[in-house]
Amino acid sequence: MIGMANGPLYRTRKGVVYQGLAEDILRSKWFKPLQNKVNLIFTSPPFPLKKKKAYGNLNGEEYVNWLAGFAEIFNELLADDGSLVVELGNSWVSGLPAMSIESLEALMELKKRGNYHLCQEFIWHNPSALPSPVEWVNVRRIRVKNTFSRIWWLSKSPYPKADNKAVLQEYSPAMKKVLKNKKYNSGSRPSGYKIGEKSFLRDNGGAIPSNVLYISNSASTDPYLEYCKKHKIRYHPARMPVDLAKFFILFLTDERDIVIDPFAGSNVTGWAAENLNRRWRSIEKDAVYARSSKVRFPNAWDLNGGR
Ligand SMILES: C[S@@+](CC[C@H](N)C(=O)[O-])C[C@H]1O[C@@H](n2cnc3c(N)ncnc32)[C@H](O)[C@@H]1O
């Protein structure tokens, strides 16, 4: 029996949004057929915040246990070469200019309980983040702006499906010049490593990205936001930029693969997956966020009357 209510809310040709608790829906009849088939779980769970946000967050040990408690069901769903990518922001100790390590502890516990490999740690740097916490950064001026969050790429196998050629970035102007002139001072690096001129001067179609992702989250062009503002609907306060979801979907999956987001919010993950021709499933417990995210999909249709 599913707690609280819920189930499928709307769908497209490639994906379905479910409204309800991820802990229930992931174990429901709707997800049984996906066992051992999911290529990517990409998600930004609720953070362990010092103050409760509108969407309700846990704290402390309770939070660590709650997040790590998903390891078992994630393992059942993930394909053997699938990936679990979790984005978690930093949090602060209540009332103090000190950082909390709860999000790190939760990631570590999730890794441990799932027996995962940490394939790589990423930093998502959001240059347009507002200064916070206001008390320490703007008022007392004793801390600096917090502008990054941590992304852990975990997997069952040390060799999950991945291809960095799918996420090449535009070469820098300096590199473009080097490739054009076919000339480079191929002396030793400070480390003593000597760059082979031949391989360095080859145009590989783009630069290999680093694990620091510079993606702004100003999102003023998000059609979801426009729609919610126009219709006076409570919109999601912590949406991620679609380029962040696209990066991991392109890097870790192929077309037609299955991507799921169990804490989908405004369903940016489903939106990115739809546009990249991946199959997707998203779960969100808040009915308002889940329902209004349908605006991202012009061809979506309601299920069970849209609840
Ligand atoms: C950080 S937000 C995700 C934002 C999303 N990535 C986006 O771009 O819109 C986390 C979401 O998880 C939802 N949530 C919290 N607990 C949940 C649960 N047990 N099951 C499903 N969703 C949950 C919250 O309502 C919130 O919308």
The ligand as a Tripos MOL2 file, in Angstrom:
@<TRIPOS>MOLECULE
LIG
   27    29     1     0     0
SMALL
NO_CHARGES

@<TRIPOS>ATOM
      1 C1         16.4160   20.2480   -4.0670 C.3       1 LIG1
      2 S1         14.8040   19.9250   -4.5830 S.3       1 LIG1
      3 C2         15.0100   19.3180   -6.2290 C.3       1 LIG1
      4 C3         14.9660   20.4240   -7.2750 C.3       1 LIG1
      5 C4         15.0100   19.9010   -8.6790 C.3       1 LIG1
      6 N1         16.3140   19.3330   -9.0040 N.3       1 LIG1
      7 C5         14.6790   21.0100   -9.6610 C.2       1 LIG1
      8 O1         15.5840   21.4340  -10.4110 O.co2     1 LIG1
      9 O2         13.5350   21.4910   -9.6680 O.co2     1 LIG1
     10 C6         14.3530   18.4880   -3.6960 C.3       1 LIG1
     11 C7         12.9150   18.0410   -3.9210 C.3       1 LIG1
     12 O3         12.7040   16.8030   -3.2500 O.3       1 LIG1
     13 C8         11.3430   16.7690   -2.8390 C.3       1 LIG1
     14 N2         11.2450   15.7360   -1.7950 N.ar      1 LIG1
     15 C9         11.6180   15.8150   -0.4920 C.ar      1 LIG1
     16 N3         11.4280   14.6270    0.1260 N.ar      1 LIG1
     17 C10        10.9240   13.7860   -0.8160 C.ar      1 LIG1
     18 C11        10.5300   12.4260   -0.8080 C.ar      1 LIG1
     19 N4         10.6190   11.6990    0.3040 N.pl3     1 LIG1
     20 N5         10.0720   11.8780   -1.9510 N.ar      1 LIG1
     21 C12         9.9730   12.6080   -3.0910 C.ar      1 LIG1
     22 N6         10.3160   13.9090   -3.1580 N.ar      1 LIG1
     23 C13        10.7910   14.4880   -2.0440 C.ar      1 LIG1
     24 C14        11.0760   18.1660   -2.3410 C.3       1 LIG1
     25 O4          9.6890   18.4540   -2.3430 O.3       1 LIG1
     26 C15        11.8680   18.9950   -3.3690 C.3       1 LIG1
     27 O5         11.0410   19.4240   -4.4090 O.3       1 LIG1
@<TRIPOS>BOND
     1     1     2 1
     2     2     3 1
     3     2    10 1
     4     3     4 1
     5     4     5 1
     6     5     6 1
     7     5     7 1
     8     7     8 2
     9     7     9 1
    10    10    11 1
    11    11    12 1
    12    11    26 1
    13    12    13 1
    14    13    14 1
    15    13    24 1
    16    14    15 ar
    17    14    23 ar
    18    15    16 ar
    19    16    17 ar
    20    17    18 ar
    21    17    23 ar
    22    18    19 1
    23    18    20 ar
    24    20    21 ar
    25    21    22 ar
    26    22    23 ar
    27    24    25 1
    28    24    26 1
    29    26    27 1
@<TRIPOS>SUBSTRUCTURE
     1 LIG1         1 GROUP 0 **** ****
